[in-house]
Amino acid sequence: MERRSIFDIISTRQLDTHEEFYRLHTLFSIEQPINYNSLEVFINKYVFRYIPLSDTFLDVKDIRKYLKIEITDCNYSLNDLLLFCELLINIFNQGESIIKKVDSAYNQVKIIKRNIELILSKTGHELRKINNNQWIIAEINTQAFLAAEMVDNETAALNIIEYNHFQIKGDIEKKRSILLAIANLIEPILKDKILGNNGFKQLESDASFLINCFHIRHNNLDGPKQQEYLIGLDEKQLEDWYDKTYELLLLVIITNNYIKNIKAKIEDVKAKYRWVN
């Protein structure tokens, strides 16, 4: 049997969310690389009160308690781990100008950030800046961020990104509210038949159908607009349809951008194009 190196073994290990959570906690709250103090002690003393995230919280322990990610005897889920990662990243990035002044603190931050980057890579997530002072962890969805960059409304762009946030998974009502906001954004595109008049009639029709018949714009579970098909779906099946609807609405935004900003330019080039013999 061929011997496996330590690199082979390490590269194939499964992510243990509990162990990774505790590793981050150790690096942040237990190790004492800063004049015999932990990074958490340093943050509380010199950084926390000066960053937007602090709000009315007294210190990091206070906000961790509120988020229910303090150290306990329970096993930490992937959601707990990602929430802790998101908290740490926002503390470090918002307080970076202060932290960088102390080499030992900044070096410890770089170690923790490296761990977080590896965790996100293994779980299929990525870090995204949503404004000047906020970073979120979201599932990797290149199409979503492409669509978000194509809309002029900042709130709508944030809604598009937020749908991929790890805490939204399983939250049917939150997903419905985000889909409704996106549906309102693209309503003029569908109403003016922009897609249908440019060869994308089926996409236009399907997007309108899902918005109006899958309990997004209207109450389709009971009342005059009730849809029999939906009544037989459980929450997981409805969420799957919401996810399909989300992907379709992103496609509407991207296709609309193609029609408005790219299609005519390509046609113009085609008209002028001549093959060189």
C-alpha positions as CSV (number, residue, x, y, z in Angstrom):
1,M,0.0,0.0,0.0
2,E,1.4,3.4,-1.0
3,R,2.3,5.6,1.9
4,R,0.4,8.8,2.3
5,S,2.2,12.0,3.3
6,I,1.0,14.3,6.0
7,F,-0.1,16.7,3.3
8,D,-2.3,14.0,1.7
9,I,-3.8,13.2,5.0
10,I,-4.5,16.8,6.0
11,S,-5.9,17.8,2.6
12,T,-8.6,15.1,2.8
13,R,-9.7,15.7,6.4
14,Q,-13.4,16.6,7.0
15,L,-14.2,20.0,8.5
16,D,-15.2,19.6,12.1
17,T,-17.3,22.7,12.9
18,H,-16.9,22.3,16.7
19,E,-13.2,22.0,16.5
20,E,-12.8,24.9,14.1
21,F,-14.9,27.1,16.3
22,Y,-12.8,26.2,19.3
23,R,-9.6,26.9,17.4
24,L,-10.8,30.4,16.5
25,H,-11.8,30.9,20.1
26,T,-8.3,29.8,21.3
27,L,-6.6,32.1,18.9
28,F,-8.8,35.0,19.8
29,S,-9.6,34.6,23.5
30,I,-7.0,32.2,25.1
31,E,-3.6,32.7,23.5
32,Q,-1.7,35.6,25.0
33,P,0.6,37.0,22.3
34,I,0.2,40.7,23.2
35,N,2.1,41.6,26.4
36,Y,0.7,38.5,28.1
37,N,-2.9,39.4,27.0
38,S,-5.2,37.8,24.5
39,L,-6.3,39.5,21.3
40,E,-9.8,39.7,22.8
41,V,-8.5,41.7,25.8
42,F,-6.6,44.0,23.4
43,I,-9.7,44.5,21.3
44,N,-11.9,45.3,24.3
45,K,-9.4,47.8,25.7
46,Y,-8.3,49.7,22.6
47,V,-10.6,48.9,19.6
48,F,-14.2,47.8,20.4
49,R,-15.7,51.1,21.6
50,Y,-14.5,52.8,18.4
51,I,-16.0,50.6,15.7
52,P,-19.6,50.8,14.3
53,L,-20.2,47.1,15.2
54,S,-20.0,47.9,19.0
55,D,-23.4,49.6,19.0
56,T,-24.5,49.6,22.7
57,F,-22.6,46.4,23.6
58,L,-20.1,46.6,26.4
59,D,-17.4,44.3,24.9
60,V,-16.9,41.3,22.6
61,K,-18.2,38.9,25.3
62,D,-21.4,40.9,25.4
63,I,-22.0,40.7,21.7
64,R,-21.1,37.1,21.5
65,K,-23.6,36.4,24.2
66,Y,-26.3,38.2,22.2
67,L,-25.4,36.2,19.1
68,K,-25.4,33.0,21.1
69,I,-21.8,32.1,20.2
70,E,-20.2,32.3,23.5
71,I,-18.2,29.3,24.8
72,T,-20.5,26.6,26.2
73,D,-20.5,22.8,26.5
74,C,-22.7,22.3,23.3
75,N,-21.4,21.3,19.9
76,Y,-21.1,24.2,17.5
77,S,-22.9,24.0,14.2
78,L,-21.7,25.3,10.8
79,N,-24.1,28.3,11.4
80,D,-22.4,29.0,14.7
81,L,-18.9,28.8,13.1
82,L,-19.8,31.1,10.2
83,L,-21.4,33.6,12.6
84,F,-18.3,33.7,14.7
85,C,-16.1,34.1,11.6
86,E,-18.3,37.0,10.4
87,L,-18.1,38.7,13.8
88,L,-14.3,38.4,13.9
89,I,-13.9,39.7,10.4
90,N,-16.0,42.7,11.0
91,I,-14.2,43.5,14.3
92,F,-10.8,43.2,12.6
93,N,-11.7,45.1,9.4
94,Q,-13.5,47.9,11.2
95,G,-10.7,48.3,13.7
96,E,-7.8,47.7,11.4
97,S,-6.4,51.2,11.6
98,I,-5.9,50.8,15.4
99,I,-4.9,47.1,15.3
100,K,-2.1,47.7,12.7
101,K,-0.3,50.0,15.2
102,V,0.6,47.0,17.4
103,D,2.6,44.3,15.5
104,S,1.8,41.4,17.9
105,A,-2.0,42.1,17.6
106,Y,-1.9,42.5,13.9
107,N,0.1,39.3,13.4
108,Q,-2.5,37.4,15.5
109,V,-5.3,38.9,13.4
110,K,-3.5,37.6,10.2
111,I,-3.3,34.1,11.7
112,I,-7.0,34.1,12.5
113,K,-7.9,35.6,9.1
114,R,-6.0,32.8,7.4
115,N,-7.9,30.2,9.4
116,I,-11.2,31.9,8.4
117,E,-10.2,31.9,4.7
118,L,-9.5,28.2,4.8
119,I,-12.9,27.5,6.6
120,L,-14.8,29.5,4.0
121,S,-13.0,27.7,1.2
122,K,-13.9,24.3,2.6
123,T,-17.5,25.2,3.2
124,G,-18.2,26.9,-0.2
125,H,-18.6,30.4,1.2
126,E,-16.9,33.7,0.6
127,L,-16.5,37.1,2.2
128,R,-18.2,40.1,0.6
129,K,-18.1,43.8,1.5
130,I,-21.6,45.2,1.3
131,N,-20.8,48.8,2.3
132,N,-18.0,50.8,3.9
133,N,-18.2,49.2,7.3
134,Q,-19.9,45.8,6.9
135,W,-18.8,42.4,5.6
136,I,-21.0,39.3,5.3
137,I,-20.3,35.6,4.6
138,A,-22.4,34.3,1.8
139,E,-22.5,31.1,-0.3
140,I,-20.4,31.4,-3.4
141,N,-22.8,32.6,-6.2
142,T,-20.9,34.5,-9.0
143,Q,-24.2,35.2,-10.9
144,A,-25.7,36.9,-7.8
145,F,-22.8,39.3,-7.4
146,L,-22.8,40.0,-11.2
147,A,-26.5,40.9,-11.1
148,A,-26.0,43.0,-8.0
149,E,-23.4,45.1,-9.8
150,M,-25.9,45.7,-12.7
151,V,-28.6,47.4,-10.6
152,D,-28.6,51.1,-9.7
153,N,-30.5,50.8,-6.4
154,E,-28.1,50.0,-3.5
155,T,-30.9,48.5,-1.4
156,A,-31.9,46.2,-4.2
157,A,-28.3,45.2,-4.7
158,L,-28.0,44.3,-1.0
159,N,-31.2,42.2,-1.2
160,I,-29.7,40.2,-4.1
161,I,-26.5,39.5,-2.1
162,E,-28.4,38.9,1.2
163,Y,-30.3,36.0,-0.3
164,N,-27.1,34.0,-0.2
165,H,-26.3,34.8,3.4
166,F,-25.8,31.6,5.4
167,Q,-28.4,32.6,8.0
168,I,-31.1,32.9,5.4
169,K,-31.1,29.2,4.6
170,G,-34.4,27.7,5.8
171,D,-36.0,31.1,6.5
172,I,-39.0,30.9,4.1
173,E,-40.5,34.3,5.0
174,K,-37.2,36.1,4.7
175,K,-36.5,34.6,1.3
176,R,-40.0,35.5,0.2
177,S,-39.6,39.1,1.3
178,I,-36.3,39.3,-0.6
179,L,-37.8,37.7,-3.7
180,L,-40.7,40.2,-3.6
181,A,-38.2,43.1,-3.4
182,I,-36.3,41.7,-6.5
183,A,-39.6,41.1,-8.3
184,N,-40.6,44.8,-7.7
185,L,-37.2,45.8,-9.1
186,I,-37.6,43.9,-12.3
187,E,-41.4,44.6,-12.7
188,P,-40.7,47.4,-15.4
189,I,-38.6,44.9,-17.4
190,L,-41.4,42.4,-17.4
191,K,-44.2,44.9,-17.9
192,D,-42.6,46.5,-20.9
193,K,-41.9,43.1,-22.5
194,I,-38.2,43.9,-22.9
195,L,-37.2,40.3,-22.8
196,G,-40.1,39.0,-24.9
197,N,-39.4,41.5,-27.7
198,N,-35.8,40.4,-27.9
199,G,-36.1,36.7,-28.1
200,F,-36.5,35.8,-24.4
201,K,-40.2,35.3,-24.3
202,Q,-40.1,32.0,-22.3
203,L,-37.8,33.5,-19.6
204,E,-40.2,36.5,-19.3
205,S,-43.2,34.2,-19.0
206,D,-41.6,31.8,-16.5
207,A,-40.4,34.7,-14.2
208,S,-43.8,36.3,-14.2
209,F,-45.5,32.9,-13.5
210,L,-43.2,32.2,-10.5
211,I,-43.6,35.7,-9.0
212,N,-47.4,35.7,-9.3
213,C,-48.2,32.0,-8.6
214,F,-45.7,30.8,-6.0
215,H,-46.8,32.8,-2.9
216,I,-44.4,35.7,-3.5
217,R,-46.4,38.7,-4.8
218,H,-49.8,37.2,-3.8
219,N,-51.1,34.9,-1.1
220,N,-51.3,31.7,-3.1
221,L,-51.8,29.4,-0.1
222,D,-55.4,30.4,0.6
223,G,-58.1,32.9,-0.5
224,P,-59.1,33.8,-4.0
225,K,-55.6,33.4,-5.5
226,Q,-55.0,30.0,-3.9
227,Q,-52.9,27.6,-6.0
228,E,-53.7,23.9,-5.5
229,Y,-50.1,22.8,-6.4
230,L,-48.6,24.9,-3.5
231,I,-50.9,23.4,-0.9
232,G,-49.2,20.0,-1.3
233,L,-45.7,21.3,-0.9
234,D,-43.8,21.1,2.4
235,E,-41.5,24.0,3.5
236,K,-38.4,22.4,2.0
237,Q,-40.0,22.0,-1.4
238,L,-41.3,25.6,-1.3
239,E,-37.8,26.8,-0.4
240,D,-36.4,24.8,-3.4
241,W,-38.9,26.6,-5.6
242,Y,-37.9,30.0,-4.1
243,D,-34.2,29.2,-4.8
244,K,-35.2,28.4,-8.4
245,T,-37.1,31.6,-8.6
246,Y,-34.2,33.6,-7.3
247,E,-31.9,32.1,-10.0
248,L,-34.4,33.0,-12.7
249,L,-34.8,36.6,-11.4
250,L,-31.1,37.0,-11.5
251,L,-31.1,35.7,-15.1
252,V,-33.8,38.4,-15.9
253,I,-31.4,41.1,-14.6
254,I,-28.4,39.8,-16.5
255,T,-30.4,39.3,-19.7
256,N,-31.8,42.8,-19.5
257,N,-28.3,44.1,-19.2
258,Y,-27.3,42.2,-22.2
259,I,-30.2,43.6,-24.2
260,K,-29.6,47.2,-23.1
261,N,-25.8,47.4,-23.0
262,I,-24.3,44.6,-25.1
263,K,-26.6,43.3,-27.8
264,A,-26.6,46.4,-30.0
265,K,-22.8,46.8,-29.8
266,I,-22.4,43.2,-31.0
267,E,-24.8,43.7,-33.9
268,D,-22.9,46.9,-34.9
269,V,-19.6,45.0,-34.9
270,K,-21.2,42.1,-36.9
271,A,-22.4,44.6,-39.5
272,K,-18.9,46.0,-39.9
273,Y,-17.0,42.7,-39.6
274,R,-15.1,41.4,-42.6
275,W,-13.2,38.2,-42.7
276,V,-9.5,38.7,-43.7
277,N,-8.6,36.2,-46.4
